């Protein structure tokens, strides 16, 4: 997990300015769900104060840009 503090904008729910990220993988629909094939990968960005979270598709997002999106920057 990485911790970020952008110092400008804050969480859209509580205004806190620190966030962390986690990586998750999920199954899809149909046969992959029954075979437990986890081919959907996401980065979760969450506020360290209130826990508000947003999911970003890992294949289309990059590093600190995700934090900027989370804080609205």
N, C-alpha and C positions, 0 to 999 in steps of 0.2 A: 504494500500500500504506500502511496505517496501522499504527502500532506502539502497543501497549497495555501498561501495567504496572499491574495492579490492587492490588499490595501485600499481598493477603490470602491467597488460595488460589493454587495453582500448577497446572501441567500434571499431568494424571492419570498420566502415565508417568514424568516425571523431577522434578516439583515446581518447575521453573523458572517465573518469574512474568511473562515477557514473551512476547507473541504478536503475530503480524501477520496481515493478511487479504489475500486475493486474490479476484478475481472470475473465474469460469470459465463457459463455455457448452458444452453438449453436445447431441448429436443425440438424437432419440428412437428409437423402434422403427418397423418397417415402412417405408413409403415415405419418410418424413422422413430416415431413416438413409441411404438410397441417394441422396437429393438433397442431402445434407449441410446440412439445415436445422437450425440450432442454436437450438432454442426452449426448452431447459431451462437456467435460469440459477441458479448457486449461488455462495455465498460460502464460501470455504475459510478456516478459521482454523487456524493452525499455530504450534506452539511454536518459538521462535527458537533453542532449545538442541538439542532432540533431533529436531525435525521432525514430531512426532506431529501429525496433521491430522484435522479433522472437517469435513464438508460440511453446509451449511445451505441450504435452499431459499430463494432470494433473495426470492421473492414473499411468503413468510410470515415473514420475519425482518427485524429493524430494527437498524441501527447498533451501539451499544455493548452492547445486550442479547445479541448473539451472543457477544461476549467473555465476558460473565457466564456464559452457558451452557457455554462451553468450559472455564472455570475452575471450574464447579460452584457458582457463586454465586447 
